[in-house]
């Protein structure tokens, strides 16, 4: 049975037989006892999002925490003039919404589904009370936040000191490492990315990203197959990422 929500842009609530087993797969909660997992499961529900659907919007009131079970999302921040900057891509078992969970402030970025996504949503206030009683989970959440801060710092350095081609090559290598599938002598990124998505990811225009990708296609370094990035020459792409 589907329950259509008023302003959630076609989000859907789906019953899940056993949240405890879902939570046990998530690195954030690994090592917790069954009764602890059951306590968290009592606060959770699942939602599905279709491709290109906004999951949360920057500046909206902060609230629940999300855990991606299936699918991939992009993280986008907008400046006061409305210019979007891509901050990264997230996939299964990754968490977002944890910053608002701690400080209660508005969302710091917009999260958009790249492909069909299923997410576990954990309600804010009950989960904060759970963290007070289970500090090791709070410490793991802090490590997630620290890793994200390091990624943002690294990205700022890349934009300041790397060329567009080096940034693009590095971003594609990271996607292949994290979300790639080996196919004989090539690696395919498992989800589709538009030229705009790729440009946003490296802080460049869509046209610039497209120009470099077309050039690499001509050189036999990579290709695009129905929206999927396919790397043919990993070594050459690494050299470009290093500025060679």
Secondary structure by P-SEA (a helix, b strand, c coil): cbbbbccccbbbbbbbccaaaaaaaccccccccaaaaaaaaaacbbbbbcccccccccccbbbbbbbbccbbbbbbbbcccbbbbbccccccccccccccccccccccbbbbbccbbbbbbbbcaaaaaaaaacaaaaaaaaaaaaaaaaaaaaaaaaaacccaaaaaaaaaaaaaaaccccccccccccccccaaaaaaaacccaaaaaaaaaaaaaaccbbbcccbbbbccaaaaaaaaacc
